[in-house]
Amino acid sequence: MKIMLVEQRTYTTHPGKWRDYLSLYEKEGLQIQQRILGRMVGYYFTDIGELNQIVHMWAYEDLADRTQRRGELGKDANWQAYVVKMLPLLQSQTSKILIPAPFFEPTWKPL
């Protein structure tokens, strides 16, 4: 798979709830997303600047690949059960699609 785009999702939790979010995600959401979405580029929390944010990035071949994988994720019963627990921790979420510059070649290998 040649990586053509990266989705950057930023979740802002209610104040002080970022630890609860990360704990829940590690226990219930991580394995499901890794299995279905494939290539996690990074998973971070903020320490300086705007706090209580979780930033995660996923690589896809193209928008069709993203649409197919996100659709499969949304249909997964275990993911749906996780989302019911996770959503009350969030204040907001944003998503950006990042396109690599023409000269950029990732140094990591896709799965």
Contacts in CASP RR format, 6 or more apart in sequence:
PFRMAT RR
TARGET T0000
AUTHOR 0000-0000-0000
METHOD contacts of the structure
MODEL  1
MKIMLVEQRTYTTHPGKWRDYLSLYEKEGLQIQQRILGRMVGYYFTDIGE
LNQIVHMWAYEDLADRTQRRGELGKDANWQAYVVKMLPLLQSQTSKILIP
APFFEPTWKPL
1 39 0 8 1.000
1 61 0 8 1.000
1 65 0 8 1.000
1 110 0 8 1.000
1 111 0 8 1.000
2 61 0 8 1.000
2 110 0 8 1.000
3 39 0 8 1.000
3 59 0 8 1.000
3 60 0 8 1.000
3 61 0 8 1.000
3 100 0 8 1.000
3 106 0 8 1.000
3 110 0 8 1.000
4 60 0 8 1.000
4 61 0 8 1.000
4 62 0 8 1.000
4 99 0 8 1.000
4 100 0 8 1.000
5 59 0 8 1.000
5 60 0 8 1.000
5 62 0 8 1.000
5 63 0 8 1.000
5 66 0 8 1.000
5 97 0 8 1.000
5 98 0 8 1.000
5 99 0 8 1.000
5 100 0 8 1.000
6 41 0 8 1.000
6 57 0 8 1.000
6 58 0 8 1.000
6 59 0 8 1.000
6 60 0 8 1.000
6 97 0 8 1.000
6 98 0 8 1.000
6 100 0 8 1.000
7 57 0 8 1.000
7 58 0 8 1.000
7 60 0 8 1.000
7 66 0 8 1.000
7 95 0 8 1.000
7 96 0 8 1.000
7 97 0 8 1.000
7 98 0 8 1.000
8 55 0 8 1.000
8 56 0 8 1.000
8 57 0 8 1.000
8 95 0 8 1.000
8 96 0 8 1.000
8 97 0 8 1.000
8 98 0 8 1.000
9 55 0 8 1.000
9 56 0 8 1.000
9 57 0 8 1.000
9 58 0 8 1.000
9 93 0 8 1.000
9 94 0 8 1.000
9 95 0 8 1.000
9 96 0 8 1.000
10 53 0 8 1.000
10 54 0 8 1.000
10 55 0 8 1.000
10 93 0 8 1.000
10 94 0 8 1.000
10 95 0 8 1.000
10 96 0 8 1.000
11 21 0 8 1.000
11 53 0 8 1.000
11 54 0 8 1.000
11 55 0 8 1.000
11 56 0 8 1.000
11 90 0 8 1.000
11 92 0 8 1.000
11 93 0 8 1.000
12 50 0 8 1.000
12 52 0 8 1.000
12 53 0 8 1.000
12 90 0 8 1.000
12 91 0 8 1.000
12 92 0 8 1.000
12 93 0 8 1.000
13 20 0 8 1.000
13 21 0 8 1.000
13 52 0 8 1.000
13 53 0 8 1.000
13 54 0 8 1.000
13 89 0 8 1.000
13 90 0 8 1.000
13 91 0 8 1.000
14 52 0 8 1.000
14 89 0 8 1.000
14 90 0 8 1.000
14 91 0 8 1.000
15 51 0 8 1.000
15 52 0 8 1.000
16 52 0 8 1.000
17 52 0 8 1.000
17 89 0 8 1.000
18 45 0 8 1.000
18 51 0 8 1.000
18 52 0 8 1.000
18 53 0 8 1.000
18 54 0 8 1.000
20 89 0 8 1.000
21 54 0 8 1.000
21 86 0 8 1.000
21 89 0 8 1.000
21 90 0 8 1.000
22 45 0 8 1.000
22 54 0 8 1.000
24 82 0 8 1.000
24 85 0 8 1.000
24 86 0 8 1.000
24 89 0 8 1.000
25 54 0 8 1.000
25 86 0 8 1.000
28 78 0 8 1.000
28 81 0 8 1.000
28 82 0 8 1.000
28 85 0 8 1.000
29 79 0 8 1.000
29 82 0 8 1.000
29 86 0 8 1.000
32 73 0 8 1.000
32 76 0 8 1.000
32 78 0 8 1.000
32 79 0 8 1.000
32 82 0 8 1.000
33 40 0 8 1.000
33 58 0 8 1.000
33 73 0 8 1.000
33 79 0 8 1.000
34 40 0 8 1.000
36 69 0 8 1.000
36 72 0 8 1.000
36 73 0 8 1.000
36 76 0 8 1.000
36 79 0 8 1.000
37 58 0 8 1.000
37 69 0 8 1.000
37 70 0 8 1.000
37 73 0 8 1.000
38 58 0 8 1.000
38 69 0 8 1.000
38 111 0 8 1.000
39 58 0 8 1.000
39 59 0 8 1.000
39 60 0 8 1.000
39 110 0 8 1.000
39 111 0 8 1.000
40 56 0 8 1.000
40 57 0 8 1.000
40 58 0 8 1.000
40 59 0 8 1.000
41 57 0 8 1.000
41 58 0 8 1.000
41 59 0 8 1.000
41 108 0 8 1.000
42 56 0 8 1.000
42 57 0 8 1.000
43 54 0 8 1.000
43 55 0 8 1.000
43 56 0 8 1.000
43 57 0 8 1.000
44 54 0 8 1.000
44 55 0 8 1.000
44 56 0 8 1.000
45 53 0 8 1.000
45 54 0 8 1.000
45 55 0 8 1.000
46 52 0 8 1.000
46 53 0 8 1.000
46 54 0 8 1.000
46 55 0 8 1.000
52 91 0 8 1.000
57 98 0 8 1.000
58 66 0 8 1.000
59 106 0 8 1.000
59 110 0 8 1.000
60 66 0 8 1.000
60 69 0 8 1.000
63 97 0 8 1.000
66 97 0 8 1.000
73 79 0 8 1.000
74 80 0 8 1.000
100 106 0 8 1.000
END
